[in-house]
């Protein structure tokens, strides 16, 4: 990976990271918002301490560990990535409650248009804030968006230290099993 300077990271605040999406995905993962490293590189979950890519592999969603630059390969597995808020920040706590609510409305419209079978919220706090569900817990949710079911997952950020990669992989694996029960055509073995 190219070394980024502080100026590169600061300039990234103005960049929009494109979604990795298609209609009819098995699982659409949505993160909180792009971090500065993600915005600077244009690759989701690009910060080296983020455990999204290793956990995705450990849980069986991908047959090998993908690098952030290989994010487009997710589509071949019936997977995609978007964010609830498009604005890049150094930390998610820089976002306002209104940005979460607005992002939840935009995400709902996106899900209704793309119709994934599952919407996987990467961070239960983001789900609580974006959808006004203050008591939501990790796991499948009662809420549906059209025909899309919702699952809240632990946030893979290195700042979420009370979840190990192995424990996260177990939870992501529960979602993978549920998605495979629906239609394993797009999910690896």
C-alpha positions in Angstrom: 0.0 0.0 0.0 1.2 3.5 -0.8 2.2 5.6 2.2 -0.2 8.4 2.8 0.8 11.7 4.3 -1.3 13.6 6.8 -2.1 16.1 3.9 -3.4 13.1 1.8 -5.7 12.0 4.6 -7.0 15.5 5.2 -7.7 15.9 1.5 -9.7 12.6 1.6 -12.4 14.3 3.7 -13.9 15.6 0.5 -13.9 12.3 -1.4 -16.9 10.0 -1.9 -16.1 6.3 -1.8 -18.1 4.5 -4.5 -20.4 1.7 -3.4 -19.7 -1.9 -4.4 -23.2 -2.9 -5.3 -25.5 -4.7 -7.7 -29.1 -5.7 -7.7 -30.1 -8.9 -6.0 -27.1 -9.5 -3.8 -27.1 -12.2 -1.1 -25.7 -9.8 1.5 -25.1 -6.0 1.3 -22.8 -4.9 4.1 -23.1 -1.4 5.2 -20.5 0.4 7.3 -20.9 3.6 9.3 -19.0 5.9 7.1 -15.6 5.9 5.3 -12.6 6.5 7.4 -9.9 8.8 6.0 -7.8 5.9 4.8 -10.7 4.5 2.9 -11.5 7.8 1.3 -7.9 8.4 0.4 -7.6 5.0 -1.3 -11.1 4.6 -2.5 -11.3 1.1 -1.0 -13.7 0.2 1.8 -12.3 -0.8 5.2 -8.8 0.1 4.1 -7.3 1.1 7.4 -4.7 -1.6 8.3 -6.2 -2.2 11.8 -9.7 -2.8 10.5 -10.6 -6.5 10.7 -13.4 -6.5 8.1 -11.5 -8.3 5.4 -10.0 -11.0 7.7 -13.3 -11.6 9.4 -15.1 -11.9 6.1 -12.7 -14.6 5.1 -12.6 -16.4 8.5 -16.4 -16.5 8.5 -16.5 -18.2 5.1 -17.9 -15.4 3.1 -14.8 -15.3 0.9 -12.6 -18.3 -0.1 -9.5 -16.3 0.5 -8.4 -13.2 2.3 -9.1 -10.2 0.0 -7.2 -7.0 0.1 -9.3 -3.8 0.2 -8.1 -3.1 -3.4 -9.9 -6.3 -4.4 -13.3 -5.1 -3.2 -15.0 -5.5 -6.6 -14.4 -9.3 -6.3 -17.1 -9.3 -3.6 -19.8 -9.0 -6.3 -18.8 -12.4 -7.7 -19.7 -13.9 -4.3 -23.1 -12.1 -4.1 -21.8 -9.5 -1.7 -21.6 -5.7 -1.7 -20.6 -2.8 0.5 -22.1 0.7 1.1 -22.1 3.1 4.0 -24.9 4.8 6.0 -23.1 8.2 5.8 -21.0 9.1 2.7 -18.9 11.8 4.5 -15.4 10.6 5.4 -14.2 11.3 9.0 -11.3 10.2 11.2 -13.8 8.7 13.7 -17.4 7.9 13.5 -18.1 10.0 16.6 -17.6 13.1 14.3 -21.0 12.3 12.7 -24.2 14.0 13.8 -27.4 12.3 14.8 -29.1 14.0 11.8 -26.4 12.5 9.5 -27.3 9.0 10.7 -31.0 9.6 10.3 -30.6 11.1 6.8 -28.2 8.2 5.9 -30.8 5.7 7.2 -33.4 7.2 4.8 -31.0 7.1 1.9 -29.9 3.6 2.7 -33.6 2.4 2.8 -34.1 3.8 -0.7 -31.0 2.1 -1.9 -32.0 -1.2 -0.4 -35.5 -0.9 -1.9 -33.9 -0.3 -5.3 -31.2 -3.0 -5.1 -33.2 -5.7 -3.2 -30.4 -7.7 -1.5 -31.7 -10.7 0.5 -29.8 -9.4 3.6 -28.7 -6.0 4.8 -25.7 -6.6 7.2 -25.1 -3.6 9.5 -21.4 -3.5 10.3 -21.9 -1.9 13.8 -25.0 -2.2 15.9 -24.6 1.4 17.1 -24.9 2.6 13.5 -28.1 0.6 13.1 -29.5 2.0 16.3 -28.8 5.6 15.2 -29.8 5.3 11.5 -33.0 3.5 12.1 -34.1 4.7 15.6 -33.8 1.3 17.2 -32.1 2.1 20.5 -32.5 -1.4 21.9 -31.2 -3.3 18.9 -28.6 -6.1 19.6 -26.2 -8.0 17.5 -27.9 -10.6 15.4 -31.0 -10.7 13.1 -33.4 -7.8 13.5 -37.3 -7.7 13.3 -37.1 -4.9 10.8 -37.3 -5.6 7.1 -36.8 -3.1 4.3 -39.1 -4.3 1.6 -38.2 -8.0 1.3 -34.7 -7.5 2.7 -33.9 -8.9 6.1 -31.5 -7.0 8.5 -28.7 -8.4 10.6 -26.6 -6.3 13.0 -22.9 -7.3 13.2 -20.1 -6.2 15.4 -18.0 -3.3 14.1 -14.7 -4.7 12.8 -12.8 -1.4 13.6 -9.7 -1.9 15.7 -11.3 0.5 18.2 -13.9 -2.2 19.0 -11.5 -4.1 21.2 -14.0 -6.1 23.2 -14.8 -8.2 20.0 -11.9 -10.5 18.9 -11.6 -11.4 15.2 -12.5 -15.0 16.1 -15.7 -13.9 17.9 -16.6 -11.6 15.1 -16.1 -14.4 12.6 -18.5 -16.6 14.5 -21.2 -13.9 14.3 -20.5 -13.1 10.7 -20.7 -16.9 10.1 -24.2 -17.0 11.6 -25.3 -14.5 9.0 -23.5 -16.5 6.3 -25.3 -19.6 7.3 -28.7 -17.8 7.2 -27.9 -16.3 3.8 -26.8 -19.7 2.5 -30.1 -21.3 3.7 -31.9 -18.8 1.6 -29.9 -19.4 -1.6 -26.3 -20.4 -1.5 -25.7 -19.8 -5.2 -23.6 -16.7 -4.6 -21.8 -17.8 -1.4 -18.7 -19.9 -1.3 -18.9 -23.5 -0.1 
